[in-house]
Amino acid sequence: MIARKLRLPTLTAASMTDLPGSYAVTSGSTAGTTAANPQARHRVQRTKARAHYDHATVHAILDAGMIAHVGFCVDGQPFVIPMLYARDGDALILHGSIASRLVNQLGAGIAACISVTHVDGLVLARSHFNHSANYRSVVAFGRATLVTDPAAKADALARFVDALIPGRAAESRPADRNELAATHVLRFAIEDASAKIRNGGVKDDAADLALPHWAGVVPQRSTYGVPEPAGDLDTEMALPASVRALLETNGISP
């Protein structure tokens, strides 16, 4: 299997102040606050030392993923749907069929919440209570708008393809007029976001250290398999440059 390498910034303890290049947690965004709940909606309340609000950390976690769970309410009914995404600055590009009622509701600009999570390892403790997982996660709040200009939609879809595998957009046909007409492209503007990261080892109670049970971390990583050509592909066609680069980046000779 081919491991997917992730480039992450150096992680430091989270600050509760509003820093340049961070999602404010005090006086900045108030979209999710009420008189009864004056806290910023994205401020982490539990295990605050694991919280990060800087753009670099949030963006790195988003860039390392490709599936987001998108939550929103329609007529009082909550929905959470998994969607492929690509980051474009402080926005996420989503897409779906124009026939999808949920995609149409989301594109109308209703309040939404997006979450992305990576599991990096299983943390196995001596007690049931202290079992955990190492993870990186982002929760982002905002609203989506429809991208209606055909050229902008085509550009967004090309960025989407290149987010899956860099360089792939130039190796495949752009969307044609009919495909663009059948597809909604959504731009989800991130208003507030927080990252939460758990890393490191087991945190057993002192009283459990002498127990005769194995404890430690089992690392977990995302991997790619060997490329499988389409059944109707010309057997003489070589792997494209984007796939070769992916293999080489992961130390595999194409």
MOMO-V79423 format. One record per residue. N is the residue number from 1. SS is DSSP state (helix for helix, strand for strand, loop for the rest). PHI is phi in radians with two decimals (none if undefined). Layout:
n=<N;N>
ss=<SS;SS>
phi=<PHI;PHI>
This chain:
n=<1;2;3;4;5;6;7;8;9;10;11;12;13;14;15;16;17;18;19;20;21;22;23;24;25;26;27;28;29;30;31;32;33;34;35;36;37;38;39;40;41;42;43;44;45;46;47;48;49;50;51;52;53;54;55;56;57;58;59;60;61;62;63;64;65;66;67;68;69;70;71;72;73;74;75;76;77;78;79;80;81;82;83;84;85;86;87;88;89;90;91;92;93;94;95;96;97;98;99;100;101;102;103;104;105;106;107;108;109;110;111;112;113;114;115;116;117;118;119;120;121;122;123;124;125;126;127;128;129;130;131;132;133;134;135;136;137;138;139;140;141;142;143;144;145;146;147;148;149;150;151;152;153;154;155;156;157;158;159;160;161;162;163;164;165;166;167;168;169;170;171;172;173;174;175;176;177;178;179;180;181;182;183;184;185;186;187;188;189;190;191;192;193;194;195;196;197;198;199;200;201;202;203;204;205;206;207;208;209;210;211;212;213;214;215;216;217;218;219;220;221;222;223;224;225;226;227;228;229;230;231;232;233;234;235;236;237;238;239;240;241;242;243;244;245;246;247;248;249;250;251;252;253;254>
ss=<loop;strand;strand;loop;loop;loop;loop;loop;loop;loop;loop;loop;loop;loop;loop;loop;loop;loop;loop;loop;loop;strand;loop;loop;loop;loop;loop;loop;loop;loop;loop;loop;loop;loop;loop;loop;loop;loop;loop;loop;loop;loop;loop;loop;loop;loop;loop;helix;helix;helix;strand;strand;loop;strand;helix;helix;helix;helix;helix;helix;helix;helix;helix;loop;loop;loop;strand;strand;strand;strand;strand;strand;strand;strand;loop;loop;strand;strand;strand;strand;strand;strand;strand;strand;loop;strand;strand;strand;loop;loop;strand;strand;strand;strand;strand;strand;strand;loop;loop;loop;helix;helix;helix;helix;helix;helix;helix;loop;loop;loop;strand;strand;strand;strand;strand;strand;strand;strand;strand;strand;strand;strand;strand;strand;loop;loop;loop;loop;loop;loop;loop;strand;strand;strand;strand;strand;strand;strand;strand;strand;strand;strand;strand;strand;strand;strand;strand;loop;loop;helix;helix;helix;helix;helix;helix;helix;helix;helix;helix;helix;helix;helix;helix;helix;loop;loop;loop;loop;helix;helix;helix;loop;loop;loop;loop;loop;helix;helix;helix;helix;helix;loop;strand;strand;strand;strand;strand;strand;strand;strand;strand;strand;strand;strand;strand;strand;strand;strand;loop;loop;loop;loop;loop;loop;loop;helix;helix;helix;loop;loop;loop;loop;loop;loop;loop;strand;strand;strand;strand;loop;loop;loop;strand;strand;loop;loop;loop;loop;loop;loop;loop;loop;loop;loop;loop;loop;loop;loop;loop;loop;helix;helix;helix;helix;helix;helix;helix;helix;helix;loop;loop;loop;loop;loop>
phi=<none;-1.90;-1.30;-1.58;-1.39;-2.01;-1.77;-2.11;-1.30;-1.15;-1.68;-2.23;-1.08;-1.25;-1.87;-1.60;-1.69;-1.49;-1.86;-1.00;1.31;-2.31;-1.54;-1.01;-2.13;-2.11;-1.75;-1.33;-1.50;-2.16;-1.06;-1.89;-1.85;-2.39;-1.07;-1.39;-2.39;-1.32;-1.25;-1.03;-1.12;-1.74;-1.28;-1.27;-1.73;-1.86;0.77;-1.08;-1.13;-1.56;-1.48;-2.43;-2.12;-1.32;-1.02;-1.05;-1.23;-1.04;-1.16;-1.10;-1.18;-1.11;-1.18;-1.41;-2.00;-2.56;-2.02;-2.04;-1.74;-1.84;-1.94;-2.88;-2.05;-2.25;0.94;1.43;-1.73;-1.34;-2.30;-2.33;-2.19;-1.37;-2.46;-1.15;-2.58;-2.47;-1.49;-2.32;1.15;-1.66;-2.47;-2.01;-1.63;-2.14;-2.66;-2.98;-1.23;-1.16;-1.45;-1.39;-1.09;-1.19;-1.12;-1.13;-1.12;-1.10;-1.23;-1.35;1.68;-1.25;-1.09;-2.49;-2.36;-2.09;-2.23;-2.35;-2.38;-2.11;-1.68;-1.83;3.08;-1.67;-1.78;-1.83;-1.77;-1.37;-2.05;-1.02;-1.05;-1.65;-1.13;-2.75;-2.54;-1.50;-2.70;-2.27;-2.49;-2.34;-2.10;-2.22;-1.97;2.96;-2.41;-1.82;-2.21;-1.34;-1.58;-1.86;-1.16;-0.99;-1.15;-1.17;-1.11;-1.10;-1.12;-1.13;-1.18;-1.14;-1.10;-1.07;-1.14;-1.19;-1.24;-1.19;-2.68;-0.96;1.58;-1.26;-1.04;-1.28;-1.74;-2.44;-1.30;-1.16;-1.10;-1.58;-1.05;-1.18;-1.16;-1.12;-1.18;-1.58;-2.12;-1.60;-1.89;-2.00;-1.97;-1.59;-1.43;-1.34;-1.58;-2.41;-2.75;-2.47;-1.97;-2.36;-2.30;-2.07;-2.42;1.77;-1.77;-1.30;-2.10;-1.43;-1.21;-0.99;-1.22;-1.68;-1.10;-1.56;-1.17;-1.48;-2.16;-1.16;-2.42;2.83;-2.07;-1.82;-1.09;-2.30;-2.49;-1.38;-2.31;-1.95;-1.68;-1.20;-0.96;-2.03;-1.07;-1.07;-1.09;-1.77;-1.39;-0.99;-1.14;-1.54;-1.32;-1.43;-1.06;-1.22;-1.05;-1.10;-1.25;-1.07;-1.12;-1.08;-1.12;-1.12;-1.04;-1.71;1.32;-1.92;-1.45;-1.06>
